């Protein structure tokens, strides 16, 4: 080979290397790597220089916006449920979850990936984070990305802005009331607001630094891709494929649009013409959504304005005591004493212990055997004054238990072996046997120093005194 030819080839190689370097500079963090495969690996990853600081984020300028799924046509859904079929609409969103949602929007993601030391190659979100980092959508550190951290509204807005408009977008000259000009994502927030992807609250606030919830994320994504939920099609379905999403949730329709496989009338959107209704069919039984619950009948629809045993379900399908004041007291109480991870009997025990330990005895009204017309009155008195007698204690526990899905029964009777006195307690049927609960009598015994008594879930033949019903 002649010296002149060698010089020309060397020059061409150097120029090609310079072009590649210009593409990657400012986009990939120092120490990051990518490869031409779906799964990054240390063996065939190439180190790329670059890096960023808070004022020089790692989003690049060289990549054009990618093609996203259309607003209409066939939709397979970009969100999935987690353990137990739950979607957790009000939980905060992690970077990994955000990346996975956005990755599902991309029509044809390329094979390139960026690797990070805190993203295992076999992690469920590795492809999403690796590709979004490669196309300069993802903010990250030199070698880490912190996939499990919760992201803010502004951070997610920046991600969808770069995904949709690339880095070289023209920000409108508008000011959002609570987004200062010096905010690191002020331009991105302004752009998203001008596009209608985000909207202020009733006070006009955009809350850029608030943590983002999964429901908020889905709503933003639908606006970004122009997907409009077909409320008329969905309004009678009531239930979603998720165990914790019901038609009463503010983002119900947006989440359904994002989750249920369906077909729009045209590629640009429009009404639904078909949907995977099989995924919406529920077996008969009780379904809980936090402190609310429903009963699904044999037709797959929620029971409305009707009873299941002694439990009443209102016009919206939710259980109610029939007294909105009681419902509010009961839910406020339960929010402070139970957690979603508790088993039903653990929740019932928490409600019993709360009733036993958080009120003071005060002699009040007594009622005839069999009369339970006093339930709402005495429960309201106890909740509002924190004082009452056995009727008050029993009424409070009765309403707490029913809100937890137990078909509790109030008993107005008598107790004692020789000289029975008026008394009230609660029963709950279990395997055909009535089991009794007496928080007031246990409270009185504990106050007298007799800590050995436990009147939670006690069979009548185990009680130390006779109960007259």
C-alpha positions as CSV (number, residue, x, y, z in Angstrom):
1,X,0.0,0.0,0.0
2,X,1.3,3.4,-0.9
3,X,2.0,6.0,1.8
4,X,-0.5,8.4,0.2
5,X,-3.3,5.8,0.3
6,X,-2.5,4.9,3.9
7,X,-2.7,8.5,4.8
8,X,-6.1,8.9,3.1
9,X,-7.5,5.8,4.9
10,X,-6.2,6.9,8.2
11,X,-7.7,10.3,7.7
12,X,-11.1,8.8,6.8
13,X,-11.0,6.6,10.0
14,X,-10.2,9.6,12.1
15,X,-13.0,11.7,10.6
16,X,-15.5,8.8,11.1
17,X,-14.4,8.6,14.7
18,X,-14.9,12.3,15.1
19,X,-18.5,12.1,13.7
20,X,-19.4,9.3,16.1
21,X,-17.9,11.2,19.0
22,X,-19.9,14.2,18.2
23,X,-23.1,12.1,18.2
24,X,-22.4,10.7,21.6
25,X,-20.9,13.7,23.4
26,X,-23.2,15.2,26.0
27,X,-25.6,12.3,25.7
28,X,-23.9,9.4,27.4
29,X,-22.4,9.6,30.8
30,X,-18.8,8.9,31.5
31,X,-18.4,5.2,32.3
32,X,-21.7,4.4,30.5
33,X,-21.7,1.8,27.7
34,X,-23.9,0.5,25.0
35,X,-24.0,-2.4,22.6
36,X,-25.8,-3.7,19.6
37,X,-27.9,-6.2,21.5
38,X,-31.0,-6.3,23.7
39,X,-29.0,-7.0,26.8
40,X,-25.9,-5.0,27.8
41,X,-22.8,-6.9,28.8
42,X,-19.4,-5.9,30.1
43,X,-17.6,-8.0,27.5
44,X,-18.8,-6.2,24.4
45,X,-19.7,-2.8,25.8
46,X,-17.7,0.2,24.5
47,X,-16.8,3.0,26.9
48,X,-18.1,6.4,25.9
49,X,-16.9,9.7,27.3
50,X,-19.1,12.6,28.2
51,X,-20.8,13.3,31.4
52,X,-23.0,16.0,32.9
53,X,-23.5,18.2,36.0
54,X,-26.8,19.6,37.3
55,X,-26.3,22.5,34.8
56,X,-25.3,20.2,32.0
57,X,-27.6,17.2,32.0
58,X,-26.8,14.2,29.9
59,X,-29.6,14.7,27.3
60,X,-28.1,14.9,23.8
61,X,-29.0,17.0,20.8
62,X,-28.2,14.6,18.0
63,X,-31.2,12.2,18.0
64,X,-34.5,12.9,16.3
65,X,-37.7,12.2,18.2
66,X,-38.7,8.5,18.0
67,X,-42.0,7.3,16.6
68,X,-44.7,6.6,19.2
69,X,-47.8,4.5,19.1
70,X,-50.8,6.1,17.5
71,X,-53.7,7.6,19.4
72,X,-56.1,5.3,17.5
73,X,-56.3,1.9,15.9
74,X,-55.4,-1.1,17.9
75,X,-54.1,-0.5,21.5
76,X,-52.5,-3.3,23.5
77,X,-52.0,-1.1,26.5
78,X,-48.8,0.4,28.0
79,X,-49.5,-0.3,31.7
80,X,-49.7,-3.6,33.5
81,X,-50.8,-4.7,36.9
82,X,-48.5,-5.8,39.7
83,X,-48.9,-8.4,42.4
84,X,-52.4,-9.4,43.1
85,X,-53.6,-7.8,39.9
86,X,-53.3,-4.3,41.4
87,X,-52.2,-1.2,39.5
88,X,-51.7,1.1,42.5
89,X,-53.0,4.2,40.8
90,X,-52.1,6.6,43.7
91,X,-48.7,5.3,44.5
92,X,-45.7,7.3,43.6
93,X,-43.8,6.5,40.4
94,X,-40.2,5.4,40.3
95,X,-37.8,6.1,37.5
96,X,-37.8,2.4,36.5
97,X,-41.6,2.4,36.2
98,X,-41.7,5.7,34.2
99,X,-39.0,4.4,31.8
100,X,-41.0,1.1,31.3
101,X,-44.2,3.0,30.5
102,X,-42.4,5.2,28.0
103,X,-40.5,2.4,26.4
104,X,-43.8,0.6,25.6
105,X,-44.9,3.7,23.6
106,X,-42.0,3.4,21.2
107,X,-43.0,1.7,17.9
108,X,-39.6,0.3,17.0
109,X,-36.9,0.7,19.7
110,X,-33.4,0.1,18.4
111,X,-31.0,-2.5,19.8
112,X,-28.6,0.0,21.5
113,X,-28.5,0.3,25.2
114,X,-26.6,2.3,27.9
115,X,-25.6,0.3,30.9
116,X,-25.4,1.5,34.5
117,X,-23.8,-0.1,37.5
118,X,-27.1,0.1,39.5
119,X,-29.2,-1.5,36.7
120,X,-28.8,-5.3,36.6
121,X,-28.7,-6.6,33.1
122,X,-31.6,-8.9,33.8
123,X,-33.8,-6.3,35.6
124,X,-37.3,-6.0,34.1
125,X,-36.6,-2.3,33.4
126,X,-33.1,-2.7,32.0
127,X,-34.1,-2.5,28.3
128,X,-36.3,0.6,29.0
129,X,-33.7,2.5,30.9
130,X,-30.9,1.4,28.6
131,X,-32.6,2.6,25.5
132,X,-34.1,5.8,26.8
133,X,-30.6,6.8,28.1
134,X,-29.2,6.0,24.6
135,X,-31.7,8.3,22.9
136,X,-31.0,11.0,25.4
137,X,-34.4,11.0,27.1
138,X,-33.2,9.9,30.5
139,X,-31.4,11.9,33.1
140,X,-28.7,9.9,34.9
141,X,-25.3,10.0,36.7
142,X,-21.9,9.2,35.3
143,X,-22.3,5.5,36.2
144,X,-25.6,5.3,38.0
145,X,-29.3,6.1,37.3
146,X,-31.0,5.3,40.7
147,X,-33.9,3.3,39.0
148,X,-35.9,2.9,42.3
149,X,-36.0,6.6,43.2
150,X,-39.3,8.4,43.0
151,X,-39.4,11.1,40.3
152,X,-41.0,14.5,40.2
153,X,-43.7,15.8,37.9
154,X,-41.1,18.1,36.2
155,X,-38.6,15.2,35.6
156,X,-41.3,13.1,33.9
157,X,-42.4,16.1,31.9
158,X,-38.9,16.5,30.7
159,X,-38.7,12.9,29.7
160,X,-41.9,13.0,27.6
161,X,-40.8,16.3,26.0
162,X,-37.5,14.8,24.8
163,X,-39.3,11.7,23.7
164,X,-41.9,13.6,21.7
165,X,-40.0,16.7,20.6
166,X,-36.3,15.8,20.9
167,X,-33.9,18.0,22.7
168,X,-33.9,20.9,20.3
169,X,-37.5,22.0,20.9
170,X,-38.7,25.6,20.9
171,X,-40.0,26.5,24.4
172,X,-42.9,29.0,24.4
173,X,-42.4,32.4,26.0
174,X,-44.9,31.7,28.9
175,X,-44.5,31.7,32.6
176,X,-46.2,29.2,34.9
177,X,-47.2,30.6,38.3
178,X,-45.2,28.2,40.5
179,X,-42.3,27.3,38.0
180,X,-39.6,29.9,38.4
181,X,-37.4,30.7,35.4
182,X,-34.4,29.3,37.1
183,X,-36.0,25.9,37.6
184,X,-33.9,23.2,35.8
185,X,-37.0,22.1,33.9
186,X,-38.7,25.4,33.4
187,X,-38.5,25.2,29.6
188,X,-39.8,21.6,29.5
189,X,-42.7,22.5,31.8
190,X,-43.6,25.5,29.7
191,X,-43.5,23.4,26.5
192,X,-45.7,20.6,28.0
193,X,-48.2,23.2,29.3
194,X,-48.4,24.8,25.8
195,X,-49.1,21.4,24.3
196,X,-51.9,20.6,26.8
197,X,-50.0,17.7,28.3
198,X,-50.1,19.1,31.8
199,X,-52.6,21.4,33.4
200,X,-52.7,23.5,36.5
201,X,-54.8,22.7,39.5
202,X,-57.8,24.8,40.6
203,X,-55.4,27.4,41.8
204,X,-53.3,27.4,38.6
205,X,-50.4,25.6,40.2
206,X,-48.3,23.0,38.2
207,X,-46.4,21.7,41.2
208,X,-43.2,20.7,39.3
209,X,-41.4,19.3,42.4
210,X,-44.2,17.2,43.6
211,X,-43.8,13.4,43.4
212,X,-45.7,11.9,40.5
213,X,-48.3,9.2,40.9
214,X,-49.0,6.4,38.5
215,X,-52.5,7.8,37.7
216,X,-51.1,11.2,36.9
217,X,-48.4,9.6,34.7
218,X,-51.0,7.7,32.6
219,X,-53.1,10.9,32.2
220,X,-50.1,12.8,30.9
221,X,-49.1,10.0,28.5
222,X,-52.6,9.8,27.0
223,X,-52.5,13.5,26.3
224,X,-49.0,13.2,24.8
225,X,-50.1,10.5,22.3
226,X,-53.5,12.0,21.8
227,X,-55.4,9.0,23.2
228,X,-58.9,10.0,24.3
229,X,-60.8,7.6,26.6
230,X,-64.2,6.5,25.3
231,X,-66.3,7.2,28.3
232,X,-69.6,6.2,26.7
233,X,-68.2,2.7,25.9
234,X,-66.8,2.3,29.4
235,X,-69.3,3.9,31.6
236,X,-71.4,0.7,32.1
237,X,-68.4,-1.5,32.6
238,X,-67.6,-0.1,36.0
239,X,-64.7,-2.5,36.7
240,X,-61.2,-2.6,35.4
241,X,-58.7,-5.5,35.0
242,X,-57.2,-4.3,38.3
243,X,-58.2,-5.3,41.8
244,X,-57.7,-1.8,43.1
245,X,-59.1,0.4,40.3
246,X,-62.8,1.3,40.3
247,X,-65.0,3.7,38.3
248,X,-65.0,6.0,41.3
249,X,-61.3,6.9,40.8
250,X,-60.6,10.2,39.2
251,X,-58.3,8.6,36.6
252,X,-60.4,5.5,36.0
253,X,-61.1,6.3,32.3
254,X,-57.5,7.3,31.5
255,X,-56.1,4.2,33.1
256,X,-58.6,2.0,31.2
257,X,-57.6,3.7,28.0
258,X,-54.0,2.8,28.8
259,X,-54.5,-0.7,30.1
260,X,-57.4,-2.5,28.3
261,X,-56.7,-3.9,24.9
262,X,-59.1,-2.2,22.5
263,X,-59.6,-0.8,19.0
264,X,-60.5,2.8,18.1
265,X,-62.6,3.7,15.1
266,X,-59.8,5.2,13.2
267,X,-56.0,5.3,13.4
268,X,-56.3,8.9,14.7
269,X,-58.6,7.9,17.6
270,X,-62.3,8.2,17.9
271,X,-64.7,5.9,19.7
272,X,-63.9,2.4,20.8
273,X,-65.3,-0.2,18.4
274,X,-64.2,-3.3,20.4
275,X,-62.4,-4.2,23.6
276,X,-61.1,-7.1,25.6
277,X,-64.2,-7.4,27.8
278,X,-63.1,-10.8,29.1
279,X,-60.4,-9.1,31.1
280,X,-63.1,-7.0,32.8
281,X,-65.3,-9.9,34.0
282,X,-65.2,-10.4,37.7
283,X,-66.3,-13.5,39.7
284,X,-69.1,-13.0,42.1
285,X,-67.9,-11.8,45.5
286,X,-66.5,-8.9,47.5
287,X,-63.9,-6.6,46.0
288,X,-62.0,-4.1,48.2
289,X,-60.5,-0.8,47.1
290,X,-58.9,0.6,50.2
291,X,-61.6,1.3,52.6
292,X,-64.4,1.0,50.0
293,X,-65.7,-2.3,48.8
294,X,-68.2,-3.7,46.4
295,X,-70.1,-6.9,45.8
296,X,-70.2,-8.4,42.3
297,X,-73.2,-10.4,41.4
298,X,-73.6,-13.4,39.1
299,X,-74.0,-11.1,36.1
300,X,-70.5,-9.7,36.7
301,X,-71.8,-6.3,37.7
302,X,-71.7,-4.6,41.1
303,X,-74.7,-4.8,43.3
304,X,-76.5,-1.4,43.8
305,X,-79.2,-0.3,46.2
306,X,-79.3,-3.8,47.6
307,X,-78.2,-6.0,50.5
308,X,-75.9,-8.9,50.8
309,X,-76.8,-10.4,54.1
310,X,-77.0,-7.4,56.4
311,X,-74.5,-5.3,54.4
312,X,-76.0,-2.5,52.2
313,X,-74.6,-1.4,48.9
314,X,-75.6,2.1,47.7
315,X,-76.3,3.6,44.3
316,X,-72.6,3.8,43.4
317,X,-72.1,0.1,44.3
318,X,-70.1,0.8,47.5
319,X,-70.9,-0.5,51.0
320,X,-72.4,2.2,53.2
321,X,-73.8,2.2,56.7
322,X,-76.6,4.5,55.4
323,X,-75.4,7.3,57.5
324,X,-72.8,9.6,55.9
325,X,-71.7,11.0,59.3
326,X,-71.0,7.5,60.6
327,X,-69.2,6.6,57.3
328,X,-66.9,9.6,57.6
329,X,-66.1,8.8,61.3
330,X,-65.4,5.1,60.5
331,X,-63.2,5.7,57.5
332,X,-61.2,8.4,59.3
333,X,-60.6,6.0,62.1
334,X,-59.6,3.1,60.0
335,X,-57.1,5.1,58.0
336,X,-55.1,5.6,61.1
337,X,-55.1,2.0,62.4
338,X,-54.9,-0.4,59.5
339,X,-52.6,-1.0,56.5
340,X,-53.3,-2.7,53.2
341,X,-50.9,-5.5,54.0
342,X,-52.9,-6.6,57.0
343,X,-55.1,-9.8,56.7
344,X,-58.8,-9.3,57.4
345,X,-58.7,-10.6,60.9
346,X,-55.7,-8.4,61.7
347,X,-57.7,-5.4,60.6
348,X,-60.6,-6.6,62.7
349,X,-58.3,-7.0,65.7
350,X,-56.9,-3.5,65.2
351,X,-60.5,-2.1,65.1
352,X,-61.4,-4.0,68.3
353,X,-58.2,-2.8,70.1
354,X,-58.9,0.7,69.0
355,X,-62.4,0.6,70.4
356,X,-61.3,-1.0,73.7
357,X,-58.4,1.4,74.3
358,X,-59.4,4.8,73.0
359,X,-62.7,5.7,74.8
360,X,-63.7,6.5,78.4
361,X,-66.7,4.9,80.1
362,X,-69.6,7.2,80.9
363,X,-73.0,5.9,82.1
364,X,-75.6,6.6,79.5
365,X,-78.8,5.2,78.0
366,X,-79.9,1.6,78.5
367,X,-82.1,-0.3,76.0
368,X,-84.5,-3.2,76.0
369,X,-83.3,-6.6,74.9
370,X,-83.5,-7.0,71.1
371,X,-83.7,-3.2,70.5
372,X,-80.8,-2.0,68.2
373,X,-82.4,1.2,66.9
374,X,-79.8,3.1,68.9
375,X,-76.8,2.0,66.8
376,X,-76.1,5.2,64.8
377,X,-77.0,7.5,67.7
378,X,-74.7,5.9,70.2
379,X,-71.8,5.5,67.7
380,X,-72.0,9.2,66.8
381,X,-72.0,10.1,70.5
382,X,-69.0,8.0,71.2
383,X,-67.0,9.2,68.1
384,X,-67.8,12.9,68.9
385,X,-67.4,12.9,72.7
386,X,-65.0,10.0,73.2
387,X,-67.2,8.8,76.1
388,X,-69.9,6.3,76.5
389,X,-71.2,3.0,77.9
390,X,-71.4,-0.6,76.5
391,X,-73.9,0.5,73.9
392,X,-71.5,3.1,72.6
393,X,-68.5,0.8,72.6
394,X,-70.4,-1.9,70.8
395,X,-71.9,0.5,68.2
396,X,-68.4,1.9,67.3
397,X,-66.9,-1.6,66.9
398,X,-70.0,-2.8,64.9
399,X,-69.6,0.0,62.3
400,X,-65.8,-0.4,62.1
401,X,-66.2,-4.2,61.5
402,X,-68.8,-3.7,58.8
403,X,-66.7,-1.2,57.0
404,X,-64.0,-3.9,56.9
405,X,-66.4,-6.3,55.2
406,X,-67.6,-8.3,58.2
407,X,-71.3,-8.8,58.5
408,X,-71.4,-7.8,62.2
409,X,-74.5,-7.9,64.2
410,X,-75.3,-5.8,67.2
411,X,-76.8,-7.5,70.3
412,X,-78.8,-5.7,73.0
413,X,-79.1,-8.2,75.8
414,X,-77.9,-8.9,79.3
415,X,-74.8,-10.3,81.0
416,X,-74.0,-12.0,84.4
417,X,-74.6,-15.3,86.0
418,X,-77.0,-14.6,88.8
419,X,-78.3,-11.0,88.4
420,X,-78.1,-10.2,84.6
421,X,-77.7,-6.5,83.8
422,X,-78.4,-4.7,80.5
423,X,-75.5,-5.0,78.2
424,X,-74.5,-4.7,74.5
425,X,-71.9,-6.5,72.4
426,X,-71.2,-7.7,68.8
427,X,-71.6,-11.0,67.0
428,X,-70.0,-12.2,63.8
429,X,-70.9,-15.5,62.2
430,X,-68.1,-17.9,61.5
431,X,-68.6,-21.4,60.0
432,X,-72.2,-21.4,61.1
433,X,-71.4,-20.3,64.7
434,X,-71.9,-16.9,66.2
435,X,-68.7,-15.6,67.7
436,X,-68.9,-12.7,70.2
437,X,-66.8,-9.5,70.7
438,X,-67.1,-7.4,73.8
439,X,-64.7,-4.4,73.8
440,X,-66.4,-2.6,76.7
441,X,-66.4,-5.5,79.1
442,X,-62.7,-6.2,78.3
443,X,-61.9,-2.5,78.8
444,X,-63.6,-2.6,82.3
445,X,-61.7,-5.7,83.3
446,X,-58.4,-4.3,82.2
447,X,-59.1,-1.1,84.1
448,X,-59.7,-3.2,87.2
449,X,-56.3,-5.0,86.7
450,X,-57.7,-8.2,85.2
451,X,-55.5,-8.4,82.1
452,X,-56.2,-12.1,81.4
453,X,-59.5,-11.5,79.8
454,X,-59.7,-11.3,76.0
455,X,-63.2,-10.9,74.6
456,X,-62.1,-10.7,70.9
457,X,-63.4,-13.6,68.9
458,X,-64.8,-15.7,71.7
459,X,-67.3,-18.6,71.5
460,X,-70.2,-18.3,73.9
461,X,-69.3,-21.5,75.6
462,X,-65.9,-20.0,76.4
463,X,-67.1,-16.8,78.2
464,X,-66.6,-16.5,81.9
465,X,-70.1,-15.1,82.3
466,X,-73.4,-15.9,80.7
467,X,-74.6,-13.7,77.9
468,X,-78.4,-13.4,77.6
469,X,-79.6,-12.6,74.1
